[in-house]
């Protein structure tokens, strides 16, 4: 019985030390930086990110709702039976990601290959909060699903 108590005490001590250590290290105090962040990103990657985002914003400017998606009509096109809306923030808009590899666009390609009567709508904006997404839907998303 004494053995189990000692083992439990040892485990409790280890857990407390780990939690305390994590708390101290997460403050960034030992980093020696006033504002901890990525120290170095090669310029070629920064340039590539800017170029991709510029293309995405130019493309989204053609969409009446500023989504990084084809401009869709309110009425479903002929031959389309169902619409699936993917709603979100920059992960749906594709911040820093080329149009063809945004996951909602890949989803549409995958679905329409086997089910051509389904259309996937990518409704995403950078920085869009859950509340803003809810308000968008509550006001009556301009495209009926």
N, C-alpha and C positions, 0 to 999 in steps of 0.2 A: 504494500500500500504506500509506503514511504517513497518507493521508487517511482510510482505514478505521479505523486505530488511533485517530486523533484523534476520530473520530465515536463509536467504541465507548467511549472514555474519557469523552467528554461525556455520553453516555447513562447510563453507570454513575454518574457524578457526580450527574446529575439524579435518578436513582432513589434514591441514598443520601440526598440532600437531602430528597426527598419522604417517605421513610420516617422520617427523623429528625424532620422537621417534624410529621408525623402523630403520632409518639410524644410529642413535647412538647405539642402541642395537646390530645391525648386525656387528659392528666393533669388538665386543668381549672385549671392554675396561673394562666393569664391571664384566667380568668373573673371573678376577684375574689370568688369564693364559696367558703365552706367545704364546702358540699355541693351541687354542681351539680345542678340539676333544673329542671323547667319553672317559669318565673318567674310566669306568670299564666294562670290558666284562669278564664273568666267563671263566676260563681256559678250562673247558670242552667244551664250544662252540668254542673257538679258535682251540682246538684239533680236534673237529668234522669238522670244516671248512677246516683245513689242510688235513685231511683224505679224504674228498670228493674231494678236488682239486687235490690231488695226484692220486686218481682213474680216475678222468676226464683227467688229463694229460697223464697218462699211456694209457688210451683208445685212446686218440687223436693221440698218437705216432704211432698207428697202421694205421692211416688214412694218405694216401700219401700227403694230403693237410693240415694235422694237424687240421682238424675240429673234434669236439667232436660228431662224427656221424659214422655210418657204412661206410666202404670204398665202394664207389659206382663206378660202371663201366661207361665208357663214353657212351656205348650203353645202351639203356633202356633194362632191363631184359624182357624176354618173359612174356607177359601178362600185362605189364605196358603200358598204353596208354598215360598218362600225368605225368609230373614231375612239382612239385612246389618247387621253391628254396626260403628258408627263409634266408635272408642275414642280418648280423648284427655283433655286437661286443660281449662283455662278456655276454650279456643277451641271446644270441643265443648259445654261447659256453657253458654256464651254470656255470659260476664262482660261487663257493660256493653252488651249487645245484646238487643234485644227478641226474644221467642220466635220470631216469624214470620220473622225474618231471620237466625237462626242457620243456618250453612251446612248442617249435617246435616239440619235440618228442611226447608230449601229443597230439598235433595237428595231427601228422602223425597217431597215434593210433586211434584217433577219425575219421579221414577221411577214413582210410583203413578198418575200421570196416564196413562202409556202401558203400564204393567205393574202392574195392580192386585193381582196375586198375590205382590208383593214388599213386605216390611215393612222399614223402616230403623230401627234402634235407636240412639239417641244415648246412648252411655255416656261421660260426661265429668264430671269434678269439678274445681273450682278448685284449683290447686296440685298436682294429681296428677302424680307423677313417672312416668317410664317404668317404673321398678322397681315402683311401686305398681300400675300398669296390668298389668304382667306377673304380679304376685302375684294380682291379681283373676282373671285368666284361668287361671292355674295351679291355683287353688283350685277351679276349675270355675265359670265364670260361671253365675249362677243361671238364666240363660235360655239354652236350647239353640238353637243356630243351625242 
